[in-house]
Amino acid sequence: MGYQMDLIKAWKAMRTLGKGLQHHHSPCRTIWMRKLDGSKALTDEENAEIFCAHFHNIFNNQHPLPCDITALDLITPHPAYPHLANPPTADEVRAALRRMANGKAPGPSGTTSDALKSMTWTEPDPEEAGANDDAEFLVGTIHTMLDEFWTG
């Protein structure tokens, strides 16, 4: 047997067997809530009743707030940014694609951010005809999809 000659291996096997089916997971603990009289709840039903009464009191509170609600009028609101409701422009899409992090895992489509960034790369000196056509096509396609999603 390999365990007779390798005591470390034998010790690890004994620890694994001693842990049982839980392995590295700790057993579930049940937290028993306290009733109004101070005693602990003994069943799941009693715990549920305690939670039910607690949340009923919270969500059905008819008492006025313990503060002057008109004090909220003294707070200066943050400025509104109505341009954030507009759909993104093609330049914003292009800038967002350039800012994507490198080396990240692909999403559900299987396309990585590196692939998208490389497909939208534009040549700094586009003197040859059509050098950036593919990149502009992809940015335009992504922009169209985002625009359709944004506007519904």
C-alpha positions in Angstrom: 0.0 0.0 0.0 1.1 3.5 -0.8 -0.1 4.8 2.6 2.3 2.7 4.6 5.3 4.3 3.1 3.9 7.8 2.7 2.7 9.0 6.1 1.8 12.5 4.8 -0.5 11.0 2.2 -2.0 8.7 4.9 -2.6 11.7 7.2 -4.3 13.7 4.5 -6.6 10.7 3.7 -7.5 10.3 7.4 -8.4 14.0 7.6 -10.6 13.7 4.5 -12.4 10.7 5.9 -12.8 12.4 9.2 -14.5 15.4 7.7 -17.2 13.2 6.1 -19.4 14.4 3.3 -19.2 18.0 4.2 -15.5 18.3 3.4 -14.4 21.9 3.7 -18.0 23.3 4.2 -19.2 24.0 7.7 -22.6 22.6 8.7 -25.6 24.9 8.4 -26.5 26.8 11.5 -30.0 27.7 12.4 -30.4 31.1 14.1 -33.3 31.1 16.5 -34.9 34.5 16.9 -36.1 35.8 20.2 -39.8 36.2 20.9 -41.3 39.3 22.5 -41.3 37.5 25.9 -37.5 36.9 25.6 -37.6 33.2 24.9 -36.0 31.7 21.8 -38.1 30.4 18.9 -37.8 26.6 18.7 -39.2 25.9 15.2 -38.9 27.3 11.8 -42.6 28.3 12.0 -41.9 30.4 15.1 -39.0 32.1 13.4 -41.2 32.9 10.4 -43.9 34.4 12.7 -41.3 36.6 14.4 -40.0 37.8 11.0 -43.6 38.3 9.8 -44.5 40.5 12.8 -41.2 42.5 12.5 -41.6 43.3 8.8 -45.3 44.0 9.2 -44.4 46.7 11.7 -41.8 48.1 9.4 -43.8 48.2 6.2 -47.1 49.3 7.8 -45.7 52.0 10.0 -48.4 54.8 10.3 -46.4 57.0 12.7 -45.0 60.2 11.4 -41.3 60.5 10.9 -39.4 61.8 14.0 -38.0 64.7 12.0 -39.2 67.8 10.2 -39.8 66.7 6.6 -39.6 70.4 5.4 -35.8 70.2 6.2 -35.4 68.4 2.9 -36.3 71.6 1.0 -33.2 73.2 2.4 -30.9 70.7 0.6 -29.7 71.9 -2.7 -30.3 69.2 -5.4 -27.6 68.0 -7.7 -27.8 69.3 -11.2 -29.7 67.2 -13.7 -27.9 65.8 -16.8 -30.6 65.5 -19.4 -28.0 64.5 -22.1 -27.6 61.1 -20.3 -31.1 60.2 -21.6 -29.9 60.5 -25.2 -28.7 57.3 -27.0 -24.9 57.0 -27.3 -23.2 58.5 -30.4 -20.9 56.5 -32.7 -17.9 58.5 -31.3 -18.9 57.5 -27.7 -19.2 53.8 -28.8 -15.8 54.0 -30.4 -14.3 55.6 -27.3 -15.9 53.0 -25.0 -14.5 50.2 -27.2 -11.0 51.7 -26.9 -11.3 52.0 -23.1 -12.3 48.3 -22.7 -9.8 46.4 -20.5 -7.5 43.9 -22.1 -7.2 40.2 -21.1 -10.8 39.8 -19.8 -12.9 36.7 -20.1 -15.4 36.7 -23.0 -19.1 37.3 -22.4 -22.0 35.1 -23.4 -21.3 35.7 -27.1 -17.7 34.3 -26.8 -16.2 37.6 -28.1 -13.4 39.0 -26.0 -12.8 42.7 -25.5 -9.4 42.2 -27.1 -11.1 41.0 -30.3 -13.5 43.9 -30.4 -10.7 46.4 -29.8 -8.6 44.9 -32.6 -11.5 44.9 -35.0 -12.2 48.6 -34.3 -8.6 49.7 -34.6 -8.2 52.5 -37.0 -5.0 53.3 -38.9 -3.4 56.6 -37.8 -2.6 57.5 -41.4 -5.5 56.2 -43.6 -4.1 57.2 -46.9 -4.7 53.9 -48.6 -8.2 53.6 -49.7 -10.5 51.6 -47.4 -8.0 51.2 -44.6 -10.5 51.9 -41.9 -13.7 50.7 -43.6 -14.0 47.5 -41.6 -13.5 49.3 -38.3 -16.1 51.9 -39.1 -18.5 49.2 -40.2 -18.1 47.3 -36.9 -18.5 50.5 -34.8 -21.5 51.5 -36.9 -23.1 48.0 -36.4 -22.5 48.1 -32.6 -23.8 51.7 -32.5 -27.0 50.7 -34.5 -27.6 47.8 -32.1 -27.2 50.0 -29.0 -29.4 52.7 -30.6 -32.2 50.2 -31.3 -31.9 48.8 -27.8 -31.8 52.3 -26.3 -34.8 53.7 -28.2 -36.8 50.4 -28.0 
